[in-house]
Amino acid sequence: MSEAIILDGVSIHLPDQERAVLSEVSLSVPEGELALVVGRTGSGKSTLLGAMCGRVPHFTGGNLAGRVLVDGRDTREHRPRDLADVVGVVGQNPLAGFVTDTVDEELAYAMEQLGLSPSVMRKRVEETLDVLGIADLRGAPLRELSGGQQQRVAIGSVLTAHPRILLLDEPTSALDPTGAEEVLATITRLVHDLGVTVVVAEHRIERVLHYADLVIHIGDGQVDVGTPAEIMRSSQVAPPVVELGRLALWSPLPLSVRDARRLARTNPLPLAAVAPTAPANLPQAAAILQAEGVTVRYAGGLVAVADVSLTLERGSVTALMGRNGCGKSSLLWALQGTGTRSSGSVLIGTGPTSVDPARLAPAERRRRIGLVPQTASDLLYLDSVGAELAVADRESQAAAGTAARLLNRLAPGIDEAQHPRDLSEGQQLALVLAVQLCAGPEVILLDEPTRGLDYAGKEALAGVLHDLAEEGRSVLVSTHDVEFVAECADRVMVMASGEIVADGPTAQIVVSSPAYAPQVAKILGGDYLTVAQVHEAIALSVAQVRESSTGAAP
């Protein structure tokens, strides 16, 4: 088996950074294999992919020592345009990579640059529309699509060129569970049936791990390569199924829910015969935001939100879930006050102080209700991280360093001298979250806040949201991340076709849905949603055994 990608002694220094992003990296990816790149947020995953397609250092600047061979071509001698016939790249932000206006034009663009005939282009466009399940979006304007729909189109625009090597940076981050499975099934078919070499950098490891042939782990600038089972034994980042396997000391370490179920039957966990501890931030009775009959209608008669009524309570973290394009983002913007609202009412606060957010001045609105959009970088406009943090403190009338402390909790180690546009997607998100939270709004709306965040970052974010809830604030999180919902939310609302079709406690809603059930619930049943809950139940069980055997209190 020949090697599709070879890195030999590669070290990468990016501009204005003292430390190397990657140091003395040597690895190879065989033809027709699916390689999964994992690591903490900002560890260098995107930089590694950039080196594999020639963007680093040709576009990014900086210095690359060593040698990178892609399909036998040395990236020192071949710029990205010279590799376009063999390497397809899908970045973290699909909208930033679009060059046309509509879906079918975008799918055809790469083939036009390669000089393919119109008949071949038409055939491949139709095939790709069907494979990705986006045929109904054929002539849709790209900027009117949801984030998940844009992600599928971005992947499709690369697939139409039939590359031999495919590099994907966070390909499922904006997709609902069903959409992610469809995309990954498509990628797997490319690997198995057509022999395409695929390298995927992904934080949602639980979605991809069982498809991977090898895993590339990046930590502290160093890279380890091995089989999924080898790397997951000591990986800094691991999905719940692996964490559960580590906790249970299962061998071999499970990489999928099916593997873990088998091990759970033959090696059952000593769980206490009690329900896990309920979340500390149970909703209180006092409402902080009330919406009645909210409808969002766009040009052409598209109804994105249809007569939605809801109440957000103080001290609650609520998750808003649903398939891509169901209206979640439109609802958040309508609630926040700057988005389209065709009819209905929204009031924030109680009694005589209640007010429609749409009537507030921008500064006051930010103190009452904050929103972090899907594309967090839209809110970054200064030339350094430190400048963004300082302005956030000043505009929020917060003590100096407040925003910086929030940022360090979400994504530690970011250099304040860096330009915000040079940060990874996850680091940009953490920065915008810190800026928005610095104002201390009563209601916080988050649209896909876990995109680009590793498991530690998501755990930190969940901790921040719990703290906000305990302070009496209300948080509404639109997300496809079922594991994050299991960890942080005490209530779940599910949208479909612009309507709220389910609303209830987290365990009740997610466990009853095959698409939204977290890995631990699929393995052990609906009593446990997270590894932390299982750990607590095991500790309680051990304490009970000790108490019964000694007659003493634990």
C-alpha positions in Angstrom: 0.0 0.0 0.0 1.5 3.3 -1.1 1.4 6.5 1.0 -1.0 9.3 0.0 0.5 11.8 2.5 4.0 11.9 4.0 5.3 14.3 6.6 9.1 14.0 7.3 10.5 16.0 10.2 8.0 18.8 9.8 8.2 21.8 12.1 5.9 24.8 11.6 6.4 28.3 12.9 3.6 30.7 12.1 4.1 34.5 11.9 4.4 36.4 15.2 4.5 33.2 17.3 7.6 32.3 19.3 6.8 28.6 19.7 6.4 26.1 16.9 2.8 25.0 16.3 4.1 21.6 15.3 7.6 20.2 16.0 9.5 17.4 14.2 6.4 15.7 13.0 6.9 12.5 10.9 3.9 10.5 9.8 2.3 8.9 6.8 -1.3 8.3 5.7 -1.8 5.3 3.4 -4.0 5.5 0.3 -7.6 4.7 0.9 -7.5 5.2 4.7 -9.6 7.4 6.9 -7.4 9.3 9.4 -8.9 11.1 12.3 -6.9 14.1 13.8 -7.7 14.8 17.4 -6.3 17.2 20.0 -7.2 20.1 22.3 -8.6 23.3 20.9 -5.8 25.3 19.4 -3.4 22.4 19.4 -2.6 22.7 15.7 -5.1 20.4 13.9 -6.0 23.0 11.3 -2.4 23.8 10.8 -1.6 20.2 10.2 -4.3 20.0 7.6 -3.0 23.2 6.1 0.4 21.7 5.7 -1.1 18.7 3.9 -2.7 20.8 1.2 0.1 23.4 0.9 -1.7 26.3 2.4 0.9 26.3 5.2 3.2 28.2 4.6 2.2 29.4 1.0 -0.9 31.3 2.2 -0.4 31.6 6.0 3.2 32.7 5.9 5.7 31.6 8.5 8.3 28.8 8.2 7.9 25.1 7.4 11.0 22.9 8.0 11.1 19.4 6.8 9.2 17.9 3.8 5.5 17.3 3.0 4.6 15.0 0.1 1.1 14.8 -1.2 0.4 12.1 -3.8 4.2 12.2 -4.4 4.3 16.0 -4.9 6.5 18.1 -2.6 4.5 21.1 -1.3 7.6 23.2 -1.3 7.5 23.0 -5.1 3.7 22.8 -5.6 1.5 25.5 -4.4 -2.1 24.8 -3.4 -3.4 25.5 -6.9 -1.0 22.8 -8.2 -2.5 20.3 -5.9 -6.2 21.1 -6.6 -6.7 18.1 -8.9 -5.7 15.6 -6.1 -6.6 17.4 -2.8 -10.0 18.7 -1.8 -10.3 20.9 1.3 -13.3 21.8 3.4 -12.6 24.4 6.1 -14.2 25.1 9.5 -16.2 28.0 8.2 -18.0 26.9 5.0 -19.5 30.4 4.2 -16.0 31.9 4.1 -15.1 29.4 1.3 -18.0 30.0 -1.0 -17.3 31.8 -4.3 -20.8 31.7 -5.9 -24.3 32.6 -4.9 -26.4 29.4 -5.2 -26.0 25.8 -4.3 -25.9 24.3 -7.8 -23.4 27.0 -8.9 -21.1 26.2 -5.9 -21.2 22.5 -6.6 -20.1 23.1 -10.2 -17.5 25.8 -9.6 -14.5 23.5 -8.8 -15.3 21.3 -11.9 -15.4 24.5 -14.1 -11.9 25.4 -12.8 -10.7 21.9 -13.8 -12.1 22.2 -17.3 -14.7 19.4 -17.1 -17.4 19.1 -19.8 -20.9 20.4 -19.1 -22.4 16.9 -19.3 -19.9 15.5 -16.7 -20.6 18.5 -14.4 -24.3 18.1 -14.6 -24.1 14.4 -13.8 -21.8 14.9 -10.8 -23.9 17.8 -9.5 -27.0 15.6 -9.5 -25.1 12.7 -7.9 -23.8 14.9 -5.1 -27.2 16.5 -4.4 -28.7 13.0 -3.9 -25.8 11.7 -1.9 -25.8 14.6 0.6 -29.6 14.8 0.7 -29.8 18.4 -0.4 -31.6 18.1 -3.7 -34.4 20.4 -2.5 -31.8 23.1 -2.0 -30.6 23.0 -5.6 -31.1 26.7 -6.5 -31.2 28.1 -3.0 -29.1 31.2 -2.2 -26.1 30.1 -0.1 -26.4 32.9 2.4 -30.0 31.9 3.3 -29.1 28.4 4.3 -28.7 27.2 7.9 -25.2 26.6 9.1 -25.6 22.8 8.7 -26.9 23.1 5.2 -24.0 25.3 4.3 -21.7 22.6 5.7 -23.2 20.0 3.4 -22.9 22.2 0.4 -19.2 22.9 1.2 -18.5 19.2 1.4 -20.4 18.6 -1.8 -18.5 21.3 -3.7 -15.3 19.4 -3.0 -16.7 15.9 -3.7 -17.8 16.9 -7.3 -14.2 17.2 -8.3 -13.6 13.6 -7.3 -10.3 14.3 -5.4 -8.0 11.4 -4.4 -7.3 13.1 -1.1 -10.0 14.8 1.0 -9.1 17.0 4.0 -12.1 18.0 6.3 -11.8 20.4 9.2 -14.8 19.9 11.6 -17.1 18.5 8.9 -20.0 17.6 11.3 -19.7 20.4 13.8 -22.8 22.2 12.4 -24.9 19.1 11.5 -27.7 17.5 13.4 -27.1 13.9 14.5 -28.9 12.4 11.5 -27.3 14.7 9.0 -23.8 14.0 10.5 -24.4 10.2 10.1 -25.4 10.7 6.5 -22.3 12.8 5.7 -20.0 10.3 7.5 -21.6 7.4 5.7 -20.9 9.2 2.4 -17.3 9.8 3.4 -16.9 6.2 4.5 -18.2 5.0 1.1 -15.7 7.2 -0.6 -12.9 5.5 1.4 -14.2 1.9 1.1 -15.6 1.9 -2.4 -13.5 4.5 -4.3 -10.2 4.3 -2.3 -10.2 8.1 -1.5 -7.8 9.0 1.3 -9.6 11.1 3.9 -8.1 13.1 6.8 -10.7 14.5 9.3 -10.0 16.9 12.1 -12.9 16.7 14.5 -13.8 17.6 18.1 -17.0 15.5 18.0 -14.8 12.4 18.2 -17.8 10.2 19.2 -19.2 10.6 15.7 -16.1 9.6 13.8 -14.0 7.4 15.9 -15.5 4.0 14.9 -15.0 4.9 11.2 -11.3 5.7 11.5 -8.5 3.5 10.4 -5.9 5.5 12.2 -5.8 8.4 14.7 -3.4 11.3 14.7 -3.1 12.8 18.2 -1.7 16.3 18.6 -0.6 17.4 22.0 1.9 20.2 23.0 3.2 20.4 19.5 4.0 16.7 19.4 2.2 14.1 17.2 1.4 10.5 17.9 0.0 8.1 15.3 -1.6 4.7 15.8 -4.8 2.7 15.6 -7.9 4.2 17.4 -7.5 1.7 20.3 -3.9 2.5 20.8 -4.3 6.3 20.8 -7.5 6.4 22.9 -5.8 4.6 25.8 -4.0 7.9 26.7 -5.5 10.6 24.5 -5.9 14.0 26.0 -9.4 14.1 24.4 -11.8 11.2 24.3 -15.5 10.6 23.7 -17.8 9.4 26.5 -17.7 5.8 25.3 -13.9 5.8 25.8 -14.1 7.6 29.1 -16.7 5.1 30.3 -14.4 2.2 29.2 -11.4 3.8 31.0 -13.6 4.2 34.2 -14.8 0.6 34.0 -11.3 -0.8 33.1 -12.9 -2.6 30.2 -10.5 -4.4 27.8 -10.3 -4.0 24.9 -11.2 -0.4 25.2 -14.6 0.2 23.5 -14.6 2.6 20.5 -18.4 2.4 19.7 -21.7 2.1 21.6 -22.1 -1.4 20.3 -18.7 -2.5 21.7 -19.5 -0.9 25.0 -22.9 -2.6 25.3 -21.2 -6.0 24.8 -18.7 -5.2 27.5 -21.4 -3.9 29.9 -23.2 -7.2 29.6 -20.1 -9.3 30.4 -18.5 -6.9 32.8 -21.3 -5.0 34.5 -20.5 -1.8 36.4 -21.2 -1.8 40.2 -23.9 0.9 40.1 -25.8 2.0 43.1 -29.5 1.2 43.0 -30.5 4.8 43.1 -31.2 7.5 40.4 -28.2 9.8 39.7 -28.1 13.2 41.4 -30.3 15.7 39.7 -28.8 18.9 38.3 -28.1 21.6 41.0 -29.6 24.3 38.9 -33.3 23.2 38.7 -35.5 25.8 37.1 -37.2 28.2 39.4 -40.8 29.5 39.0 -39.9 33.1 38.1 -40.1 33.7 34.4 -37.4 36.0 32.9 -38.5 35.9 29.2 -41.9 35.3 27.7 -42.6 34.9 24.0 -46.1 34.6 22.6 -47.0 33.6 19.1 -43.6 34.5 17.6 -43.6 34.0 13.8 -40.7 34.7 11.5 -41.5 34.9 7.8 -38.9 35.6 5.1 -39.1 36.8 1.5 -40.8 34.3 -0.8 -43.2 33.2 1.9 -40.8 31.0 3.8 -42.0 30.6 7.4 -39.0 29.8 9.6 -40.7 30.1 12.9 -44.5 29.3 13.2 -46.4 30.8 16.1 -44.0 29.7 18.9 -44.8 30.5 22.5 -42.3 29.8 25.3 -41.1 30.8 28.7 -37.6 30.9 30.0 -37.2 30.8 33.7 -34.5 32.2 36.0 -31.9 29.7 37.1 -32.4 27.4 34.1 -30.3 26.1 31.2 -32.5 25.1 28.3 -31.3 23.3 25.1 -33.0 24.0 21.8 -32.6 21.1 19.4 -33.8 20.0 16.0 -32.6 19.1 12.6 -30.8 21.7 10.4 -33.1 24.3 8.9 -35.9 23.8 11.4 -35.8 27.5 12.6 -33.6 27.4 15.7 -31.4 30.3 14.7 -34.3 32.4 13.4 -36.0 31.9 16.8 -33.0 33.0 18.7 -32.6 36.2 16.7 -36.3 37.0 17.0 -36.1 36.6 20.8 -32.9 38.7 21.0 -34.7 41.6 19.3 -32.5 42.4 16.2 -33.7 39.6 14.0 -36.9 39.3 11.9 -40.1 38.9 13.8 -43.2 39.0 11.6 -45.7 38.8 14.5 -45.9 37.9 18.1 -44.5 39.4 21.3 -41.3 39.0 23.4 -40.9 40.5 26.9 -37.8 40.3 29.0 -38.1 40.9 32.8 -41.1 40.9 35.0 -43.8 43.4 36.1 -43.4 47.1 35.2 -39.7 46.6 34.2 -40.5 44.1 31.4 -39.7 45.3 27.9 -39.5 44.1 24.4 -35.8 43.6 23.5 -36.4 45.0 20.1 -37.2 48.4 21.6 -33.9 48.6 23.6 -30.8 50.6 22.5 -28.0 48.3 21.6 -25.9 48.9 24.8 -28.9 48.3 27.0 -30.0 45.2 25.0 -26.6 43.7 25.5 -26.9 44.0 29.2 -30.4 42.5 29.2 -30.1 39.7 26.6 -26.9 38.5 24.9 -26.6 36.4 21.8 -23.5 34.5 20.4 -24.2 33.7 16.7 -23.1 30.6 14.8 -20.3 32.5 13.1 -18.7 34.0 16.3 -16.0 35.9 14.3 -18.8 38.3 13.0 -18.5 40.0 16.4 -14.7 40.4 16.4 -13.4 43.7 14.9 -10.2 44.7 16.7 -6.6 43.8 15.9 -5.7 41.8 19.0 -7.3 39.5 21.5 -6.3 41.8 24.3 -8.0 44.8 22.7 -11.2 42.8 22.3 -11.1 41.9 26.0 -10.3 45.4 27.2 -13.1 47.0 25.2 -15.5 44.3 26.5 -14.6 45.2 30.1 -15.0 48.9 29.4 -18.3 48.7 27.5 -19.7 46.3 30.2 -18.5 48.6 33.0 -16.8 45.5 34.5 -13.6 45.3 36.5 -10.5 45.2 34.3 -9.5 41.6 33.6 -13.1 40.2 33.8 -13.3 39.2 30.2 -9.8 37.8 30.3 -10.6 35.5 33.2 -13.7 34.2 31.4 -11.6 33.5 28.3 -8.9 31.7 30.2 -11.5 29.5 31.8 -13.0 28.6 28.4 -9.8 28.3 26.4 -6.7 28.7 28.5 -3.3 29.8 27.1 -4.5 32.2 24.3 -1.9 34.9 23.7 -3.6 38.3 24.0 -1.2 39.7 21.4 -2.7 37.4 18.7 -5.0 38.8 16.1 -8.5 37.3 16.6 -8.6 36.2 13.0 -5.6 34.0 13.6 -7.3 32.0 16.3 -8.9 28.6 15.6 -12.7 28.5 15.3 -13.0 27.2 18.8 -10.8 29.9 20.2 -12.7 32.6 18.4 -15.9 31.2 19.9 -14.4 31.3 23.4 -13.3 34.9 22.9 -16.8 36.0 21.8 -18.4 34.1 24.7 -16.1 35.9 27.1 -17.0 39.3 25.5 -20.7 38.7 25.7 -20.8 37.2 29.2 -18.7 40.1 30.5 -21.8 42.3 30.2 -23.7 40.0 32.6 -27.0 39.7 30.6 -30.1 38.3 32.3 -30.7 36.0 29.4 -28.0 34.4 27.3 -28.7 32.9 23.9 -26.1 30.7 22.3 -26.2 29.4 18.8 -24.1 26.2 18.3 -21.6 27.3 21.0 -19.6 24.0 21.1 -18.4 24.2 17.5 -14.6 24.0 17.6 -14.5 23.3 21.4 -12.8 20.1 22.7 -14.3 18.1 25.5 -12.4 20.1 28.2 -13.6 23.3 26.6 -17.2 22.1 26.6 -16.9 21.0 30.2 -15.6 24.5 31.1 -18.5 26.1 29.1 -21.0 23.9 30.9 -19.5 25.0 34.2 -19.9 28.7 33.2 -23.5 28.1 32.2 -24.3 26.4 35.5 -22.7 29.3 37.3 -24.8 31.8 35.4 -28.0 29.7 36.1 -27.1 29.7 39.8 -26.8 33.5 39.7 -30.5 33.5 38.6 -29.9 34.1 34.8 -31.5 32.1 32.1 -29.6 30.3 29.3 -31.0 29.1 26.0 -28.6 27.0 23.9 -29.3 26.0 20.3 -27.2 22.9 19.6 -26.8 19.5 17.9 -24.3 18.4 20.6 -26.2 15.7 22.5 -23.3 15.1 24.9 -23.1 18.7 25.8 -26.9 18.8 26.4 -26.7 15.8 28.7 -24.0 17.6 30.7 -25.4 21.1 31.0 -29.1 21.3 30.3 -32.0 20.7 32.7 -34.7 21.2 30.0 -34.9 20.4 26.3 -37.1 21.9 23.6 -37.2 20.3 20.1 -38.1 22.2 17.0 -39.4 20.8 13.7 -40.6 22.9 10.7 -40.6 26.1 12.8 -42.7 24.7 15.7 -41.8 23.4 19.2 -42.8 19.8 19.1 -41.4 18.6 22.5 -40.6 20.3 25.7 -39.6 18.7 29.0 -36.8 17.6 31.4 -33.6 16.6 29.6 -33.6 13.0 30.6 -37.2 12.6 29.5 -36.7 14.2 26.0 -33.2 12.9 25.0 -33.5 9.3 26.2 -36.8 8.8 24.3 -35.1 9.9 21.0 -32.6 7.6 19.2 -31.1 10.6 17.5 -30.6 12.7 20.6 -29.7 10.1 23.2 -26.1 10.5 24.6 -23.7 7.6 24.4 -23.9 6.7 28.1 -27.7 6.4 27.9 -27.4 4.2 24.9 -25.0 1.9 26.7 -26.5 1.8 30.2 -30.1 2.8 29.7 -31.9 6.0 30.5 -30.9 6.4 34.2 -27.5 7.8 33.4 -26.6 10.4 30.8 -23.0 11.3 31.5 -19.8 9.5 32.6 -19.7 11.8 35.7 -23.1 10.5 36.8 -21.8 6.9 36.4 -18.7 7.7 38.4 -20.9 9.1 41.1 -23.1 6.0 41.1 -20.1 3.7 41.3 -18.6 5.7 44.2 -22.0 5.5 46.1 -22.2 1.8 45.4 -18.7 1.2 46.8 -19.6 3.3 49.9 -22.8 1.3 50.5 -20.9 -2.0 50.3 -18.3 -0.8 52.8 -21.1 0.4 55.1 -23.0 -2.8 55.0 -19.8 -4.9 55.6 -18.5 -2.8 58.5 -21.7 -1.4 59.9 -20.1 2.0 59.9 -21.1 5.2 58.2 -19.2 5.7 54.9 
